[in-house]
Amino acid sequence: MSIWFRPITLELCQQLDEGMHGKGSLMKTLGISISEIGDDYLVATMPATPAHHNPIGMVHGGANVALAETVASYAANFVVDFERFYCVGQEINANHLKASRNGLLTATARPLHLGKRTSVWEVKIHNAKGELCCVSRMTAAVVARAGC
């Protein structure tokens, strides 16, 4: 059984990547894209390129966190009635387990808790070899839209 409030598509995710005013977003800047939608998980990818590296040549931890928060935030917003609520990251942590330098990073978000005011998401990031390189947990606040 699906956890999503309504059906979602990869095309919808691509539209959201363009930002509210159609001028792009951090997702476009970093090359993050939603690549798979499961019944209870969401997958995003990001290339590991020199533009994502820290000064010593490996993917910057902040880039991993941006990837994790992106996929978890998209997932959190797809769980709620987006006309009445929206979700924003409230807290995130990450454990960087293995350095990445190139290839495609794949992040999978799964819910740990889906509540009325918060949701908690676990994100696992794997490198191109399938090795676990980062684990993250993000708490999203569920915020009522004005007038709802």
N, C-alpha and C positions, 0 to 999 in steps of 0.2 A: 504494500500500500504506500502511496506517495505521500511525502510530508509537505509538498508544495501547496500553497493556497490555491493556485490556479496553474494550468499547464504553462510551462516555460519552454522557450526554444533558444537555440544557439543564435538565431537571428536577432532575437530580443536582446540578448547579452551584447551582441556586436553594436546594436543601437545605443545601449547604455554606455558602452565604452567611449562613445563620442562626446559624452558629457551633456549637461542640461542645455547648453547653448550651441551644441554641435561643433565646438571648437577643440575637441580633444579632452584628454584626461590623463591622469598618471598612468592608467592602464595602457593607453596608446604610447606614452613616452617610454615606458619600460618594456613594451611588447607583450604585456599580459593579455591572455584571452581565455575565455571559458571554452573548454574543449569537449566536455562530456557532462551530461545531466542524468543522474540515476534517480531511483525512487527516494533515496535517503542520503544522497551525497552529490557534491558538485566538484568538478575537476577543472583546474586552470593550469595553463602552461606559461612559462617565461623563458626566453633564450638566455643562456649564460654567455654573455659576450664581454669584451673588454669594457664596454660602457657600463656594465654592472659590477665591475671589479673594484676592490679596495686597492690601496697603493701597492700591496705585495702580490697582486695578480690573482686573487680568488674572489668569488662572488661576495660582495659586501653583505654583512649580516642584515643591514637595513633593507637591502633588496629582497632578501628572503622574507623579512617581516612584511614588506609591502605586498609581496605575492600572497602570503598567508592571510593578511587582513583583507585583501581584495576578494579572494574566493570565499572567505567566511562572511564578509559583509554582503556580497551578492546572495549567498545562501540564506542568511538571516532575513534579508528583505523579501526573498521569494516565499518564505514561510508565512508571512503576515499578509493581511488584506492591505495592499499598498495604497489604496485610496483612503484608508482610515489611519494607517500607521506607517512609520518608516523606522529603520534600524540604523544605529551608528555604533561604531566601535567604542567601547567604554574602557576596556583593558585588553592588553595583549602581552604575551610572553613568548619567548622562543628559545629553544636549545639547539645550538648549531653543533651537529654531530660529525660532519664530514665536509671538507672543503670541496667546492665545485669550481671549475674553471671554464668549461665550455659545454656545449650540448644543450639539450632542452631540459629544464626543470619542470616537474609535474607535481602539483599540489592538490591534495584531496581533502575536502572539508566534510566532516560528519558531525551531526549534533550530539552533544552530551546532555544538554538540557534545553527544552523548548517551553518557556514559561510565558506568562502574560506580560511581564515587564522586562525580562531578560532572556537571552538565549546564550548558550555556551557551545562553542565549536572547537573541535580538535582538527588540526591541519597537519598532515604529514607531507613533507616535500621529499621527492626522490630525484636523483640525478639521472642522466641519460643511461647509465648502466643499471638502473633500478635500485641503487643503493639509497638507503634512508640518510638524508643529509641534514634535515631539520625537522623538529617537531614543535608545534606551536599550539597555544590555546587562546582563543579570543572570546571575550564576553561582549555581547551586543546589547545595548539598551533599546527597548521597544518604546518608541515615542509616538504619542497620539498627535495626529495632524490637527492644526487649529480648526475649530468649528466642527469637529467630529465628536 
